[in-house]
Amino acid sequence: MYGNNNNNKGNKNKGNNKGDKDNKGKKGEEYVFRGPFSSNVVGLPIVNAITGVKYPWNVGSFEENHLWKVVNCTRFTPMTYFYDSPEQHEAHKRVTIDPESKAAWYTLQRNLE
């Protein structure tokens, strides 16, 4: 089921030692990971969840308060994502954030200036 069907008696899987997976998409083009990009390691640069572009701040620093932070705890390892604003998160994940949460975040942004 998982190996190639070459019916050899000795070694059933004569693959390429890379899990027999290549980096090709459905139409044969090169597959490129397009996110979401998580920022889980304290001390490393924060990256935008959509673009993967690094921010000038590190995970766990006070400056991460400049960003909208989302933690996905639906798996065994929680994943932390950072966005420029609540609206960027809403557009990316197709969710609606309650107005009180957005207002509190914008108040925090004004106080950080």
C-alpha positions in Angstrom: 0.0 0.0 0.0 2.7 2.5 0.9 5.7 1.1 -1.0 6.1 0.8 -4.7 4.6 -2.2 -6.3 7.8 -3.8 -7.7 7.1 -7.4 -6.4 10.8 -7.9 -5.4 11.1 -10.7 -2.8 14.0 -9.1 -0.9 13.6 -5.4 -0.3 10.0 -4.5 -0.7 10.7 -0.8 -0.9 13.4 0.2 -3.3 12.6 3.9 -3.1 14.9 6.9 -2.9 15.1 7.0 1.0 13.2 10.2 0.9 9.8 8.7 1.5 9.2 8.5 -2.2 7.8 12.0 -2.2 8.8 14.7 -4.6 8.2 18.4 -4.3 5.6 18.4 -7.1 2.0 19.7 -7.0 -1.0 18.1 -8.7 -0.2 19.5 -12.1 3.5 18.7 -11.8 4.7 22.2 -10.9 7.0 22.8 -8.0 5.2 23.0 -4.6 5.9 26.0 -2.5 4.7 26.2 1.1 2.4 29.2 1.4 1.6 29.3 5.1 0.2 29.8 7.5 3.5 30.6 9.1 3.7 30.1 12.9 6.0 31.8 15.4 6.3 29.4 18.3 9.9 29.7 19.5 10.6 32.4 22.1 13.5 34.6 21.2 13.2 34.0 17.4 11.9 36.7 15.1 8.2 37.0 14.7 6.9 36.2 11.1 3.7 37.3 9.5 1.2 34.4 9.4 0.3 35.0 5.8 3.4 36.2 4.1 6.2 34.7 6.3 8.0 38.1 6.3 10.0 38.7 9.5 9.0 41.5 11.8 11.8 43.5 13.7 10.6 42.0 17.0 11.1 38.6 18.7 8.6 36.2 20.1 8.0 36.8 23.7 9.1 40.4 23.7 7.0 43.3 24.8 6.9 44.6 21.2 4.8 41.6 20.1 1.9 43.6 21.5 2.1 45.7 18.3 0.6 42.7 16.4 -2.7 40.7 16.5 -1.8 37.4 18.1 -3.7 34.2 17.5 -3.0 30.8 19.2 -4.5 27.7 17.6 -4.8 25.1 20.3 -6.8 22.5 18.3 -3.8 20.2 17.9 -1.2 18.6 20.2 1.2 21.5 19.7 -0.3 25.0 20.0 0.6 27.2 17.0 1.0 30.9 17.4 0.3 33.2 14.5 0.9 37.0 14.2 -1.0 39.4 12.0 -0.7 43.1 11.2 -4.3 43.7 12.4 -7.5 41.9 13.4 -8.9 42.5 9.9 -5.9 40.7 8.3 -6.7 37.7 10.5 -10.4 37.9 9.6 -9.6 38.0 5.9 -7.1 35.2 6.1 -9.1 32.7 8.1 -12.6 33.9 7.0 -13.8 34.5 10.6 -15.5 37.4 12.3 -13.9 38.9 15.4 -16.2 40.5 17.9 -16.1 44.3 17.9 -15.1 44.6 21.6 -11.9 42.6 21.0 -11.0 44.7 18.0 -11.7 47.9 19.9 -9.6 46.7 22.9 -6.7 45.9 20.5 -6.9 49.3 18.8 -6.9 51.0 22.2 -3.8 49.1 23.1 -2.2 50.2 19.8 -2.9 53.9 20.6 -1.4 53.5 24.1 1.7 51.9 22.7 2.6 54.9 20.6 
